């Protein structure tokens, strides 16, 4: 199943995330990643491999966390 792609704002400029591994790495680098929406996204990404439904839920949670912090570039 396809994840993203997401274009996000990072301290180094624009970054394209195309898979769950990239999303997990980005989550670890985000300042304030202990906030609830980032914790939920991280937890969902840990289970994304289990089924298509879990993969879709992880993608939704990651997108939602990006949108809350204004990091998603459309």
MARDO-330355 format. One record per residue (C-alpha): residue in three letters; x, y negated, z. Coordinates in steps of 0.001 Angstrom, whole numbers, plus 524288, in hexadecimal, padded with zeros to 5 digits. Layout:
% MARDO-330355
ALAXYZ;...
% end
This chain:
% MARDO-330355
UNK800008000080000;UNK804B47F2567FCB8;UNK807F27E8C3807A2;UNK806FE7DA5980475;UNK80E737D4297FE6C;UNK80EC07C89C807A2;UNK8166C7BC1E8059F;UNK819887B69F812FA;UNK820AA7AB19818D0;UNK82D3A7AE5881FF2;UNK837FB7A5CF8259F;UNK83FC37A88681934;UNK834BA7A4D980FF2;UNK82AEF7AD45808BB;UNK82B937BBE980AAC;UNK8242E7C69180354;UNK81FBA7D25780B43;UNK81C1B7DE2280309;UNK81B657E98C80C9A;UNK818D47ED1C81AC9;UNK8275A7EDFF81DF0;UNK829317DFFD81978;UNK81D5E7DBC38214F;UNK822BC7E24182D9C;UNK82FFB7DBC382BAE;UNK829687CE9E829C2;UNK8214B7D08A83616;UNK82D9C7D2E983E09;UNK833637C626838EF;UNK827837BD7F83B99;UNK828F07B46D8471F;UNK81DB27B69585081;UNK81B697C48184BD7;UNK816667C82F85963;UNK809CB7C0D8856A3;UNK7FDD67C9BC855FE;UNK7FB827C9118474C;UNK809B77CCC78447E;UNK809447D7FB84E44;UNK7FD097DD4C847B3;UNK8031D7DC2C83A2D;UNK80F807E2FE83ED5;UNK807C57EE09844F8;UNK7FF9B7EFD7838AF;UNK80BF27F06083058;UNK811297FB6C838E2;UNK8056E803C2834E6;UNK804227FF5F826BF;UNK80A0180C1B821AC;UNK7FF528149282794;UNK7F4538120281DDD;UNK7EF88808B781374;UNK7E61E802AF81D3C;UNK7F13180034826ED;UNK7F9617FA7A81BF6;UNK7EE617F13781822;UNK7EC527ED5B82665;UNK7FAD77EA64827DE;UNK7FAA67E1E781BBD;UNK7EEB07DA8E820CC;UNK7F4B27D88882E60;UNK8018D7D3B68288A;UNK7FA967CA3C81F5A;UNK7F21E7C54782A86;UNK7FDFC7C2DA8334D;UNK804B87BB6582848;UNK7F8997B330825FF;UNK7F70F7AFD483465;UNK804D87AA5583509;UNK804207A3E8827AA;UNK80F487AC1982233;UNK808457B1E88167E;UNK80B067AB1380994;UNK8004A7AD9F7FFB5;
% end
